[in-house]
Amino acid sequence: MQLMQRNPDLAAYLAADEVTGHEHPLVRETATRLRAETADAYSYVRAAYEFVRDTIPHSFDVNDPRVTWRASDVLGLRTGICYAKSHALVALLRAESLPAGLCYQLLAAADGTGPMVVHGLIAVRLPGRTDWSRLDPRGNRPGVDARFAPESERLAFPLRPEFHERDHEVLYDVPHPAVLSALKAAPDADRLRRALPTELSATA
């Protein structure tokens, strides 16, 4: 799909802030270690993606009550939901001067009932390319098989048009305010689960 940059300045997708703070020592240490194990920028993107996808459990999958939202906390505590894991992956990519941003989908429950829920993932500008490739670091489980496949896009949740699921077509340099507010306000993962955003304003 064609993502629209919320911020037209590509430099914004390399910046550090309180969420994707790639200058934090733990982010830098993790990025340096991963980079030492890879041959080039492309293989680094894959390694960073698989590291976040596979070594940081999704909080809801393992019933971890802790809520994280800063990239450094996600890496340090090794827990987070899709939004938080996306923040960590964006930080690791920006730490190696790879433009990366945050994007979202609107998904229904497994049986298609209930309100939509916002799902978070990322997009990266791979070396030598001018388009954005989406990657979903949520974490796999039975029935979920996201892969590093920038040419063919293997996300955690393929859209089901019959349930009116859809992509949010804006690429954000910073987390959407509704997402960040939900993370910051939740005292634990159970209450976060009940307060997930169900819609996003395209103008935010």
KOLSE-102807 format. One line per field, with one value per residue (C-alpha): residue number from 1; residue in three letters; x, y, z. Coordinates in pm, 1 decimal. Each point is the difference from the previous one (the first is absolute). Last residue first. Example, Ala and Ser with C-alpha at 12.3 -4.5 7.8 and 13.67 -1.06 7.14 Angstrom:
nr (2 1)
rest (Ser Ala)
X (1367.0 -137.0)
Y (-106.0 -344.0)
Z (714.0 66.0)
END
This chain:
nr (204 203 202 201 200 199 198 197 196 195 194 193 192 191 190 189 188 187 186 185 184 183 182 181 180 179 178 177 176 175 174 173 172 171 170 169 168 167 166 165 164 163 162 161 160 159 158 157 156 155 154 153 152 151 150 149 148 147 146 145 144 143 142 141 140 139 138 137 136 135 134 133 132 131 130 129 128 127 126 125 124 123 122 121 120 119 118 117 116 115 114 113 112 111 110 109 108 107 106 105 104 103 102 101 100 99 98 97 96 95 94 93 92 91 90 89 88 87 86 85 84 83 82 81 80 79 78 77 76 75 74 73 72 71 70 69 68 67 66 65 64 63 62 61 60 59 58 57 56 55 54 53 52 51 50 49 48 47 46 45 44 43 42 41 40 39 38 37 36 35 34 33 32 31 30 29 28 27 26 25 24 23 22 21 20 19 18 17 16 15 14 13 12 11 10 9 8 7 6 5 4 3 2 1)
rest (Ala Thr Ala Ser Leu Glu Thr Pro Leu Ala Arg Arg Leu Arg Asp Ala Asp Pro Ala Ala Lys Leu Ala Ser Leu Val Ala Pro His Pro Val Asp Tyr Leu Val Glu His Asp Arg Glu His Phe Glu Pro Arg Leu Pro Phe Ala Leu Arg Glu Ser Glu Pro Ala Phe Arg Ala Asp Val Gly Pro Arg Asn Gly Arg Pro Asp Leu Arg Ser Trp Asp Thr Arg Gly Pro Leu Arg Val Ala Ile Leu Gly His Val Val Met Pro Gly Thr Gly Asp Ala Ala Ala Leu Leu Gln Tyr Cys Leu Gly Ala Pro Leu Ser Glu Ala Arg Leu Leu Ala Val Leu Ala His Ser Lys Ala Tyr Cys Ile Gly Thr Arg Leu Gly Leu Val Asp Ser Ala Arg Trp Thr Val Arg Pro Asp Asn Val Asp Phe Ser His Pro Ile Thr Asp Arg Val Phe Glu Tyr Ala Ala Arg Val Tyr Ser Tyr Ala Asp Ala Thr Glu Ala Arg Leu Arg Thr Ala Thr Glu Arg Val Leu Pro His Glu His Gly Thr Val Glu Asp Ala Ala Leu Tyr Ala Ala Leu Asp Pro Asn Arg Gln Met Leu Gln Met)
X (-379.9 -162.2 -71.6 -195.4 31.9 -268.8 -57.0 277.7 82.3 -164.0 -110.6 336.5 171.5 -199.2 134.8 349.0 41.4 -21.2 -119.7 20.5 337.9 -84.5 -342.6 139.5 276.2 -248.0 -245.0 285.3 127.3 359.7 268.2 128.1 -337.3 -83.2 -361.4 -199.2 -196.5 -55.3 -341.5 -223.8 -357.4 -85.4 -46.5 313.9 217.2 343.8 301.7 95.3 358.8 145.9 182.5 74.9 107.6 319.4 72.5 -32.0 125.4 -275.2 -326.3 -152.6 -303.5 -237.4 188.0 226.4 230.5 121.0 -126.8 302.1 -207.6 203.6 -115.0 233.0 16.1 89.7 311.9 234.9 379.1 18.9 -338.0 -238.1 -175.3 -364.9 -133.0 -290.4 -283.8 -351.4 -301.4 -307.2 -332.7 -310.7 -160.8 -38.8 218.7 62.9 366.2 -85.8 8.5 305.5 86.2 360.5 283.3 325.3 315.0 314.8 349.2 291.1 319.0 279.7 119.1 -168.8 -302.2 -47.8 33.7 -237.6 -259.9 19.8 -52.7 -297.2 -153.6 35.4 -187.7 -286.4 -31.0 -12.1 306.9 249.7 372.6 47.3 310.9 -85.7 -357.6 122.4 255.7 -262.7 -228.0 -358.3 -12.6 -292.3 65.3 -270.1 170.3 -269.7 231.4 -184.6 -135.6 346.4 141.2 325.9 329.2 245.9 -178.0 -148.4 250.8 303.0 -157.4 -43.2 347.1 157.5 -198.5 87.6 365.3 -3.3 -97.8 256.1 291.7 188.3 -174.8 119.1 177.9 -318.3 -200.6 244.7 17.3 -379.5 -40.1 262.5 -146.9 -351.2 129.1 206.2 -295.2 84.4 -264.7 -274.2 -306.2 -247.9 158.4 130.0 269.3 -14.2 58.8 -354.5 -8.2 298.8 -227.5 -180.9 -351.3 -141.0 -321.7 157.0 -262.5 32.0 -58.4 -103.3)
Y (1408.2 72.5 -361.5 -42.2 -350.7 -243.4 -277.6 94.9 -266.3 62.7 -350.1 -155.5 284.8 -89.3 -353.9 117.9 209.2 360.0 120.2 376.2 11.9 -274.6 138.7 351.3 -125.2 -174.3 287.5 246.6 -196.0 -96.7 222.5 8.2 -125.9 -174.1 62.9 -260.8 -154.2 -344.5 -159.8 -260.8 20.3 -350.1 -136.3 189.1 -232.4 159.5 -224.3 -3.7 -64.4 153.0 -179.2 271.6 -127.6 193.7 100.7 -358.0 -21.5 -226.5 7.6 -340.0 29.8 -298.9 -159.3 274.7 255.0 327.6 353.0 102.1 76.4 136.7 248.5 100.9 367.4 124.5 175.9 -295.3 -29.1 -98.1 -92.6 275.3 -159.7 -37.6 -98.7 -180.1 85.4 -145.1 221.8 -189.8 -18.7 -46.6 -337.6 -294.9 -123.7 -341.5 75.0 349.5 281.0 189.8 360.7 20.0 229.0 163.7 111.8 126.6 -99.4 166.7 -207.4 195.3 -296.9 125.0 77.1 -372.7 -89.3 280.4 -106.2 -354.9 110.9 221.8 -286.7 -224.5 263.4 24.2 -378.0 -66.9 9.8 -211.4 -54.6 222.3 169.6 -5.0 118.5 248.9 146.7 32.5 194.7 -131.5 -277.0 -144.7 -282.6 -258.3 -281.2 -245.2 -182.3 73.3 332.8 136.8 -85.7 -177.7 174.5 -249.3 -96.7 311.0 246.0 -208.8 -100.0 363.7 100.9 -289.6 74.6 367.9 -92.1 -230.3 295.6 229.9 -234.7 -304.5 -64.2 -116.4 323.9 190.3 -202.7 77.7 369.2 27.6 -164.3 223.7 313.0 -86.9 -76.1 320.8 222.6 196.6 -193.4 168.1 -125.2 105.3 305.4 121.9 -94.1 105.1 -216.7 8.7 377.2 25.2 -114.7 333.4 -47.2 -64.1 -199.8 -210.7 -160.9 -376.1 -173.1 -362.9)
Z (1440.5 -338.3 -90.0 324.1 128.4 104.2 255.8 238.1 259.3 337.5 103.4 -84.6 184.6 309.8 -14.0 -88.8 313.5 120.4 -341.5 -54.5 -175.0 -246.7 -87.1 -40.1 -230.7 -227.2 -18.1 -60.1 -304.2 66.6 -156.4 -359.8 -112.3 -328.3 -97.0 -193.7 284.0 -145.9 7.2 156.7 -122.2 127.2 -353.0 -98.4 211.5 20.2 43.9 370.0 102.4 -313.4 -282.1 -255.2 -346.0 -74.0 359.3 125.8 357.4 127.1 195.1 76.4 227.9 23.2 288.4 135.0 -160.9 143.5 -60.3 -209.5 -313.0 -289.3 -263.8 -281.0 -99.2 -347.9 -128.3 14.4 1.9 364.8 147.1 104.7 295.0 99.0 339.0 169.7 235.2 20.6 67.9 115.5 -183.4 210.6 62.5 -232.6 -283.8 154.4 70.5 120.9 -254.2 -120.5 -79.3 -117.5 102.8 -96.8 177.0 -166.7 -107.8 -177.3 44.9 168.4 211.7 317.1 -216.9 -53.8 367.0 101.2 -257.1 132.7 358.5 -85.4 -197.2 305.2 199.3 -245.7 -41.2 374.2 220.6 191.0 23.3 305.8 -136.8 -368.9 52.2 259.4 -243.0 -273.2 232.0 9.0 256.5 193.5 246.2 66.5 -193.2 -102.1 -245.5 -323.8 127.9 73.8 -342.8 71.9 -80.8 -146.5 -323.0 -159.3 144.8 -99.5 -331.2 -99.6 115.3 -191.0 -315.5 9.1 63.2 -303.5 -216.4 161.3 -66.4 124.8 330.5 344.0 88.0 -88.7 250.1 277.6 -86.2 -14.6 339.4 161.1 -159.6 117.1 348.6 11.5 -102.4 -315.7 -191.9 197.2 -184.9 267.3 166.2 -335.5 -251.4 -363.9 -306.7 -135.9 50.2 -235.5 -282.0 14.7 -140.4 348.3 -4.0 -272.1 -220.9 -34.1 -333.6 49.0)
END
